[in-house]
Amino acid sequence: MIPPLVRLSGGGQSLIFAFESGLARLVWWGAELSAMEAEAAVRLADRGIPQGMLDAGEALSLHPCAAQGFTGFPALEIRRDDGTFLADPRVTGVRGGADAVEWRAMDRLAGLDLSVKVTLDAATGVAAFKTRVENTGGSTLCLDWVASAALPLDEDEALMFDGRWAGEMRPVRARLTTGTWLKDNRTGRTSHHAPPFAVVGAPGFGEDEGEVLGLHLAWSGSTRLVLERLRDGRLQAQAGELFLPGEMTLAPGEAYETPTLYAARSDRGLNGLSARLHPFVRDVIMGGRLAARPRPVTFNTWEAVYFRHDLDELKALADRAAALGVERFVLDDGWFAGRHDDTTSLGDWRPDPAKYPEGLSPLIDHVRALGMEFGLWVEPEMANPASELLAAHPDWSLKVAGREQPLGRGQYVLDLTRAEVSDAIFAQIDSLLRAHPIAYLKWDMNRDLTHAASAGRPAVHAQTQAVYALIDRLRATHPGVEIESCASGGGRADYEILKRTDRIWTSDNNDPFVRQALQRAFTIFFPPGVMGAHVPAAINPITGGRSGMALRAATALFGHMGIEADPRRFSLGESERLAWMIALHKRHRRRLHSGRLIRLPHPDPGASALMATDSEGALVCFTQLAPSMTATPAPLKLSGLDEAATYLVLRIDPPSRPSAMMKRSPPLAEGAPATASGRVLVRQGLPLPVLRVGGVALYELERIGDDAAFSGEARLAPARRAP
Ligand code: DGJ
């Protein structure tokens, strides 16, 4: 029996699915509804049928299809050699509970079964949509497109993300007009330029205002996002895996399962969305595995030495890093056999005998004796033509016979879909992990997939799954080893890779003037605990821009903090400031990584403000990234506080001299403590200092009373102040 409706409830929300004429429609996603209200929502969801269209209209189901008269972007496109091209799956059975619903839809004529599963996370209200297509016919079925789901949209302002290497997550907004906005990613990795994330919301939605629906396709291969306004004004969003031509063919009885489309809704703008997504990523996607261990402050050798590895120098770097408070030392690219630049040696995962005549142990022992963990860079999916691996096995890379496979960063992609290739790479990494106390792998991936064929068949899908399988196998064998997902910076940042990795290298661009915006966009979908954020050198090697330590460190402070520079080149003042910032990060680490991160809006477009808060207090950071247009800055209105509680507020990095820009600065900006209720801090906000470009103001808030009438003595904490 097929029920007329199914109601999922969780996270203060309901999703109502209506089943009619064999089609499943999502008619409500919003505040939790009673059973009676749900029935009314279904009745009122009928928009009628306009003139000029088919007599039965065009149902916008979870999988709208051309065979059902749907003339918009279909959710399912198929082919058979006999000319079959239409699919019309109709629901034949539904199973539903409070937090999950599954239905099956069959099309005997086309010979396919569609199974759809939707789950709603009870704690956060994040929904997951997944679809399976089975070939029930007697011949090969070719799938050209299968959306994980098509979701109806109420609003028409869309936010997607452009990007490039060293410039990830650049927000682009548009109002949806009739037609489709297609975001195709054909790179075979999550990509820099078309990552599978979108937000659609009420026109003008902001950090705190507006209805928004956030979407993410959790897949590390090629992807497609579709946003469409239909000719009758209705709106839909789809997401799915992008196949190469003829890539997804199913023999009779075979099935394909889509990646999961995760979606969340908020009526409090992007911060409301993040308030759902951050705990969902931490607790569900990552299974809560990071909660038990504070994220270790990291030093990574890349921008300190690049390929120039010298044991004594690396030991000296480790000494400096440890003195600054670093807890994990990561040896980046350049450590393995013959690797002196980026043209050789990928695939030969053993220490370079000239650089490490006694292997890695002397360095690892030194690092561990300083109390730090040791981490190692690898790029297991790749091999250079100039490697012993490819010399011995020239046929081990993905390629199309007879065609020259283009190089990317001088390297080819190994065909991990072949067991012998995957086994050989596993064996090399496994033996490194067995031989040494390596706590962390920086897993890099530095080229797009093109000509991605295995045994003459397109293989991006199979390769993506083979990468997951290789990581899963290594994790199962070495459960204590953490893994970072890196792909030329943030080219592989998605929820499916995060199920098996512990952090993401957000970007190779560490310039705080770029990084502030980049991280701001990144944290819409990712919690700060997985966001690799490192303090770079004063003159940035990528942008050439110059920045002070206060801004560089404050930018890394709100992620998984680390250093990406030669700390021996920091001046004494820079080192003191950095050590203080690392200590500050450690003091607030639980709040930063398990509390709530809020991107505070501020009317000055040249400013950027963040706040991390929990029930005990908050850390607030205001930065001036471009000249302000006003003589004094507008107050910074805080958020996420208990409005009835009293807080002690202290600027912990007051200037050593009064500001030359002001006749008199607000006392709080000069470092005088203040007490105020949450209500005052939220409505009136903090009075800010006038900052130069690159300036930072940091505030600690300590909850000192549960009611707003608290009038206790403000406790001064001079030791907390910046050097
Ligand atoms: C690209 C990464 O994003 C960098 O951090 C660094 O690890 C280089 N690869 C090393 O080749």
Residues whose N, C-alpha, C, O or C-beta is under 5 A from the ligand:
A	BS01	DGJ	W302 D332 D333 D444 C486 S488 G489 D508
